[in-house]
């Protein structure tokens, strides 16, 4: 680790030491577990700032968590009061100043910014030896308590917990069991032993479930609408580390992408790089483990293309796992239609490229042709079919695509002629 990372890991050790002490009270463990069980965040985490400042935390204002704490007769300030009591009485030099910066809430928070999932607060500046806060730096995640496989213990909110402090990007490390013994903690251990990791894992707000949406209404009643969806998705590979010091830990953030150059001429008369859309799918570690153990598929049903017009001959289909860095380019030559001086002109190849952030190899990056897609999309790809269920409003079942790969999926379609 760099010197700055070593200093950060030391802060995590101090925080973890305090948490181990206050976790001797089952009600404190229960408060933290219930906050994570509320599923306010995409992954199985609660931010340390939520627990230290519940009166300012949007999480602690939600009806779901409020009712849960009341049902279990837990004061929402219990964790905070116990934590600061141990901090003030103990020997933790520099920690209070660090927490005042790292876990501060910005009073400018508003519900509209939270709804966009783009709101971030108080990111840590790792270039500063004091680890002071750089309030407008959104590239670094926040301190979290991560509870992998929490779904396995949802009926035991006050279960004794093993704890682990993040010391790097690791798939296992030594931590402490509920009895204070040093134990090796990895993915398999956490699957059967309630375990929490203090580090930087996730913290994105819970996204809405995808749905087919409202069919596009064409201007011309003779138009045909070609809707394409991302249906069920299975991820069988843990792309992120179990323990994380940088924010790339936890579950896997799969992005299924569409790149298009259709009618892509801007107002200045230049051809831009095209358009790029993403379907965002967050997989928790249990969902990934169940992917290869139980052939688990996550129901997504989000729009991939609201209307793939036949004039748009080819589009980029790509899948990658999102990280905080580095930047990798997706590129492809496409045959499509441009609008020049009011006229639609077929050209090819159009050089499409787009930058994404991932530490892994791009999972899929290929061209899909309009004619080929709608001819083959109902045929068996060699891996069977999945019915989409009556709630989607689509007619299935649909073939499983890339069934032998780490990420497999279905792509339901709906072709409507008006």
N, C-alpha and C positions, 0 to 999 in steps of 0.2 A: 504494500500500500504506500501511497504518497504520504508525506508528512501531514497534509491536510486531512486525508482520509483516516490516518491514525488518531488525530485529534477528535474527529467526528466519532470514531469507534469508541474512544474513551468516554465521550459524552453518553453514548448509548449504554456503555457499561454502568455508568453512574445511574442513569434512569432505570435500567433493569434491576439494579441492586435495590433501589427504593421500591419498585413494583413488587419484587419478591417479598419484601417485608410486609407491605400492606395487603398482599394477597393471602396472608394468614387469616384474614377476615373473609369468610365466604361471601359476605354481602358485597364486598369490593369486587371480587371476581365476578359476581353475578351482574353487577352494574356494567362492567366492561363487556361481558359476553352478550348481554341483552342489547347493548348498543350495536354490536357486530351482527347479531341475529336480526336486527331490524332491516338489514339489507339497504341501508341508505346509500352506501357506496357500491360500485360495481363489484369489487373484490371483497374478500372477507376481512375487512379492516375497520378500525376506528382511528381517527387522527388524535394524536396526543393532545392537540389544542382543544378538541371537543371535550375531552375529559377534564382538562385543567380549567377550562372556562365555559362550563355548561350554560351559564346565563347568556352568553354571546353566541353559542354554537347553534347553527340552524338545525343540526341533527337533533339536539335536545329540545327543540321547539316542535318537532313533529308529533302528531297525535299518536302515531303507532308506538314510538318509544315512551312517550309520556304515560300512556295507558299501561304499557308493559311494566314500567318502573312502579307505578301506583299499585298494580296487581301484586307485585312482589314486595311491596312495602319498602322501597329503597329510595333514599334521598338522592336526588341527582347530583348533589354536591359531595357525596360521600368520598368518591375517589379523589377529588381535588383537595378536600380538607385533610384527608389522611396523607396524601402525597406531600403537600406543602408542610405538614407537621413534621414528617420524617426529614424532609429537606432542610428545614430550619434548625432542627436539633442535631443533625448528622454532620459528617465531615465530607462535604461535596464542593470543594473550591471551584468557583467560577460557574457552577451549574445554574444558579438562579439567574444570573445575567444572561446566560445562553438561552434559557427557557423564556425569559421575558422578550427575547427577540424571535427565537425560532417558533414559539407557540403563541405569538400575538395575533389578535383578530383585528382586521381592518374594519373600522366603523362604516366604511362606504359600501359594505355588503348590501346587495339588494336581491330580491327574489328573481327579477328578470335575468340578471347575470348568472345566477345559479342554474336557471332553466336551460341555458345554452351549453352547460357542461364545460364552459371555457373559463370559468372563474377560478383564479388561483390566488393564494395568499402567502406572503412571507416565505419565499423560496430561499434556501440556504446558499450562501455564497461560499463555495468550498475553497476559493482562492484567498480567503481572509483567515489568518491564523486564529482569530477570535471567533470565527464562524458566526459573525454578525449577519444580520439579515439584509438581503437586497430585495426590497419589497416588490419591485416590478419585474424581477427575473422569474419568468414562468417555466424555465427549462429544467429546474431541479425540483423533485417531489418533496413532500413534507414527511415529518416523522409520524409513523403509524405503529399501531399494535396489530400485527397480522395473525389471524387464527386459521391456518390451513385446515381444510376438512372439517370446518365448524359444523357443517350439515350433519356429520356423524354424531355430534354431541348436543344437538339443539334441545334435547329433552333434559340436559344436565347443565343448566346455566351457571351453577355454582361448583361445578366439578373442579377438583384440584388440578392445577396446571403446571406443566413443565414450561420453563422460560428460556429464551435464547436471545443473546444480543448479537446483532449483525456486525461481522468483522470483515466483510468482503462479499464478492460474488461467488457464492458457494452452494453446493448441493448437500452439504452436511457440515456440522460443527459440534463441539462440545457445549452442552448447556446444563441446566439444573432441573432435576425432577422435583415433584412436590415435597419430597422429604429432604431436599437439600443435597442429594447425591449428584455427582457429575456423571452425565450420560451422553452418549453419542446420539444426536438428533438429526434425522434426515426425513425424506419424504415418507418412507415406510413407517418410521417411528410415529410421525405425526398423524398417520392414518388411523392408528389404534390408541394413541395416547393424546389427550387434549394438550395442545402445545400453542404457545403464543411467542411471536418473534418481534422484538423491538428493533426497528430499522426504518427502511424506506421502501414500502411496498404499496403501489397503487395509490388510491385516493380520488379517483375519478368518480363523479356522481353517477348514480344509477340511471342508465338510459332506458327509454321506453321500449317495450317489445315491438318488433316490427310487425306490420300488418299490410295486407294487400292494398289498402287505401281505396280511394274513390276512382273509378275508371275515368280516363281522360275523355272529355266530350269534344269530338271533332267539329271544326267549323263547317266542313263539307259533309253532308249526311251520307255520302258514298264512301267516306274514308274507312280504312281498316286500321284498327289499333292493335299493335303487337306489344302487349305487356309481358315483361319477363321478371321473375322474382328469384330471390335466394330463398329456398325452402327450408329443408333440414340440413344441418351441418354437423359433422363429427370431426373432432380434433383428437388425434391419438398420440401426440408428442408434446412433452413438456418443453416448450421453447425457452422459458425463463427460469432463472435460478431459484432454488428453494429459499435461500437467504440472500438478502440484497442490501447493498450500501448505496445504490445509485438510483433506485426507483424502477429498475427493470425486473424485479422479482415478482413473486405471486403467480397468478394464473397467466394465460396467454391471450394477447390481444390480436385476434385474427381480423384481417381486413380483406374483404372481397371487393375487387375494384372493377370499374368500367372506364375505359378510355376511348374517347370519341373525337373525331375531327369533322363531324357532319356540319356543313354550312358554317365552318369556322373561319370566317373572315371578319376582322374587327372593323370599327368605325373609321380607322385611319387607312384602310385598304391593305393592311398587312395580315398575313396568316399567323395566328398565334400558335401555341403548342397544343391546342385542342382542349377539350374539357375532361375532367377527371372526377369521378364520383366514387364513394366508398360505402359499403355496408359494413358497419362496425359490430363485431361479435366478441363478447368477452367470455372466455372460458375459465371457470375456476378449476383448481387442481383436481378436485373430485370428478368433475365432468370429463376431464382429460383422461384420468385413470380409468373411468368407466367406459371411455371411448374404445379402448383396446381390450378391456376386461369383459364388458357387457354389450359391446357394439352400440353404445349410446349415441343418439343423435339429438342435437338441440334444435328446438323449433324456432325458426327465425321469421320466415315469411315477410321479408322486406323487399321493396321494389329495387330491382337491379337496373331496369330501364322502363320508364313509364310508357314509351312508345318507340320501339325499334323500327323505324321506317325502312321500307325496302330499298330506298335510295341510299341509305347508309350501309354500304356493302359489307364493311368489316368494322369490328370494334376490338379493342384490347380487353382481354379477360385476365386478371392478375389476382394472386393471393399472396399476402406477406404477413409476417408477424411484427407488429409495431413495437419499436423500442424508442429510447430517447436519442439514440445516435447509433451508427453514423448515417450519413445520407447516401442512398443508393438510387441509381437512375433506372426507371422502367422505360424501355423504348421499343418501338415497333414501326414498320412501314405499313400504312393502311391505304386501301382503295376506298374512296368515299366521294361525297358530293360537296362542292363549295358553291357559295352564292357570290357571284362577281357581277357588279353592275346590274343587280336585279335578276340575273340569269343563273340558274342552277347548272353547274358544269361538273361532270364526273372526272375525277383526277386520280392518279395513283402512280407510285406510292406516295402518300403523305407521311412525312417523318414525325411520328408522335413520340414525345418523351415527357416523363414526369418524375420528380424526385420524391422518394419516401424514406422514412427512417427505420432501419432494421439492422440487427446484428447477425441475422441468420441469412441463409441463402433464400432467394425469392422462391416461394413454394410453387407458384404457377405464373407464367407470363407467356400468353399465346394469343393468337388472333382467332376470333370466331366470326365466320361468315354468315350473313343473314340467311341465305338459302340453306346452307348446311345445317345451321342450328335448328331451324323449324322443321326440317325433314327428319333429323336424327334424334330430336329431343324426347321423343316418346318411345324410342327403341331401347331394348335391353343393352346396357353397356358391359354386361358380364358380371354385375354385382347385385342384381335383383332390383326391386322397386320398393318405394315407400309411399303409402297413402297419406295425403295431406290432411285428411280429416274434414268434416263438414264445415268447421268454423272458418276455413280459409275462403270458401266460396269458389274454389278452383276445382277443376275436374282432374282427378288423378287415377291411379297412382303414377308416380314419376320415377324414372330410373335413377339409381345411385351412380354418380359420376366420380371417377378416380377412387373407386372403392378400395383399392390396394394401397393408396397413398396415406400420408400422415393426416391430410385434410381431405375429407370427402363430403359430398353435398348433392342436393337435388336442385334443379332450376325449373320450377313450374312456369308455365306460360298461359296466357289467355289472349286469344285472337278474337276480336269482336269487329264485325262489319256493320256499319250503320247505314 
